[in-house]
């Protein structure tokens, strides 16, 4: 059984946990737009996550990497929730004795296992949605969870399962505000729809504290992330996000053109420097 997290919000005060849920629910795509979408607007290309995991293993450690490494004993275990290709956990491969990845996507987990094998670290994968599959996973010294919280409206059970699976530390990374805020102008342009301006990392921090967690926060400038191999791939991805048919691709390309940036990391839409936030707190799992 996962531990309960005591609420810390004073009676009568606004509930940060419910405020978090409300802000995320405001991102729901209207039914009439979703019904016209020729393809699902959700999901990410596996190749993009594979490339980002490879980049993470080669770059200098980030604030999140350092926060996790500080609590990871030599030969310790890491649990990566919402792992994708493993960008959150593979930078810890040299110190870790084992990494376990949880993700809903089987292809993502295949990419993670291949990358872990190449890094020489023992690894395992659990396919499924967290915390639904938490019972299939044993506790680890450190639990990492990067760029997932903005997809979690029901924060309390999700975070309780993270905390209950960490013997030493939980380390979460997220952008300073919801990552889809930056394409809000495109929703207005193509659908006449105003999108939310949040939530933010500050809202996440407030919700976690309201759940009784002793959260430490570190803000830091994010480096450029791996982009798409081709401009056409970025346009197609954005078009699907906007629930538009393929024949609207030229219009999407025109809208993205002012932000087009090509580097050795691929093609991406550059809307200025990103700020990232690392939130961490003690785990509650018994020591091994």
N, C-alpha and C positions, 0 to 999 in steps of 0.2 A: 504494500500500500504506500502511495506517495504521501509525504508529509503535507499537512495543511500549512498555509502561510497566513499568519495572523494579520488582520487589517490594522493599519496604523493611522487611518484618517479620522480626525475628531468628529464626533456626532454633529450632524448639521452642516458639515463642510462639503464642498463639491467633491465627488468621488473621482479621483484621477483614473481609476481603473475603468469606470463606466464612461468617462470622457474619452479615454483611449478607444474603447469599443465604438462609441458614436462617431468619432472622427474617421475610423477605418470603414465603418458601414456607409459613410457618406460617399465613399469611392465606388460604390456599386454602380455598374453601368445600367442606365435605364433599359427596361425590358424591350422597348420598341427599337432601340439601337442594337441591342444584343441579338434580337430576332433576325435582323437584316444582315448580321455579320456572316460572311461566307466561310470563315475559319475561326477557330477559337482564338481569342485575344490573349490568352494566358500562356505561360511556359516560356522557356528559353532554349536556344539551340545547344545541344550537348557539346558541340565543337567549341563554342565560346567559353563554356565552363572548363573544358579540358585545357584550353589555352591559358585561362586565368590561373588554373592550378599550377601549370608549368611555370608561369611567370612568378607566382608566389614562392615557388621553391628556389628560384634563382635570385630574387631581389634581396635588398637589405631588410632586416626585420622591422616590422611596423610596431606601433604602440601596442596593438592587440597581440602580436606575436610575443613581444617582450612580457606582456602581462600574463600570458599563458605559461611561457617558459619559466617565469619566476616561481611558479608553483608546481612545476613538473619535475619530479625527482628523476634521476638517471634511471632509464629503463621503465619509467612509469607509463601509465595508460592514458589515452586521450579518447574522448567520445566527441564526435563531430555531428551535430544535429542540423539537418538541412544542408548536408555536406556538399551537394553539387559534385564538382570534380575534385574537391578536397583542398581548396585554396586556404581554408582556415586552419587545417590540421597538418598538412604536409610540410609547412615550414618547421614543424616540431619533430620531424622524422628522425633527425640525428639523435635526439635525446630520448625519444619515446621507445618503449619496448613493444607497444602495440597500439594501433589506431582502429577504432570502430566507427564506421560512417553510417548514418541513418538518412535516407532520402526516399521520397515517393517515386522517383524515377529509376527504373532498372538500368537504362542506358547511362545515366549519370553515375550510378554505382559501379558499373563496369569500367567507366573511365577512371573513377577513383581507384579501384583495385589495380588497374594497370599502372597508374602513376605511383601508387604505394609500392608495388613490386619493383618498379624502376628505381625507387628511392631506397630500396632495401629494408623496408620496415614491415614487420608482420601486420596484417590488416584483415578486417572482416567487414561485411556489409549487411545491413538490415533494411529491407525494403518496406516502406510504409510511412504512415503519417504520424508525426509526434503530436501529442503524447500517446496516441493509440497503441503504438508498438513499444512503449517504454518498458513494459513488463518482459519483453524479449531481450532486454539489454541489461548487462550487469554494470554496477557503478565503475567509474573511472576516476583517476586522480584529478584530471582536469576535463571540464566540458566546454567546448567551444561552439558558438552558434553565430555565424556571420550573415548579415543581410537577410534575416528571416523575420524579425519581429514585426515589420510593417505588413506582414501577411497574416498576423495572428491577432484576431479580434478578441478571442477568449483567452486573455493573457494569463489568468491565475493558474489554471491547470497545466498550461504549457510550461510556465516558469517553475511551478512546483516540481514538475518532473525533471527539469534541468537541475534544479537545486538538489533534489533527492538522489540524483545520479552522480553528483560530484563529491568526492572525498575531500578535495582541497579548495577548488575554485571553479566558478562559472565565469567565462569571458564571452561577452556579446559585443559584436561590432555592428554599427548601422550608420547610415548617412545622417547628416544633421537635420534633415527633413525628409519627408516621404519622397522616394526617388521619382515618382510619377508627376510631382509638382512641375517639373521642368517641361513636360509636354502639355501642360494645361492650356497654353495658347493655341496649340494644334487642335485640341478638342473644341475650343471656341471657334476656330477658323472653319473646321469641317462640319461641326454639328451644332454650333451656336450654344454650346453647353459650358457653363462655368464649373470648374472642378475645385475641390478643396485646396486650401493652402497648407494643410498639415495632415497628420500630426508631425511632431518634431521629436528629436532625441530627448529634448527636455520633457516632453509629455511622457515618453517612455520611462525616463528616470523617475518622474513623479509617481507614475503608476507602480513601478517596482518598489519604491520606498513605501507607498501606501500598502503594499503587500507585506511589509515588514522586513524588507531586505536592506542590508547595510551596503549600499551601492557606492562604489568608487567610480569616478568619471574622469576620462582624459580626452580632450579634444585635440585633433591634429589634422594637418593638411594632407589630403589624399593625393597620391600620385596618379598619373594617367593609367587607366586600366586597359587591358587588351580589348581591342575592338573587333569589328567584323573583317573578314578577309576582303570583301568587295563592297563597294558603295551600294550596289544593288541589294545586297543582303541586309544592310542597315535599313534601306528604304522599305524593303518587304517586311522586316520585323516591326518597324514603326507603323506601317499601314495596317498590319494585323492587330497591333495594340489599339488602333483607332477604329477597329471594326469596319474597315473599308475594303471594297472589292479590288481585285488586281488592276482593273482599268483606271483606278485613281492613283496608281503609283507615280505617274509623272507629276501630279499635283503635290504629292507628299515629298517627292524629291525636290521640287521647287521650294517648298516650305523649309526643308532641312538644309538647303544649299548654303545659307549664310553661316551655318554652324559646322560645316564639313571640315574635318581635320584628318589628315593622313600622316601616320608616323610608322616607325618600324613595328609598333604594336598593333597596327591595323587601322581601319577606318572607323571613326566615331563622330558623334555630334558633340562638339565642344561648346558648352554654355558657361564656361568659366571654371575656376578652381572649385573642387569639391572639398567640403569639410567632413571629416569622419569622426566618429565618437566611439570610444571603448567604454563599456560599462561592465564592471565585474563585482562579484560578491562571493562570500564564503559558501561552500557547499555544505550539505548536511548528511551525506552518506557516511556510515561508520568507516573508520580507517580499517584497511585490510589487515 
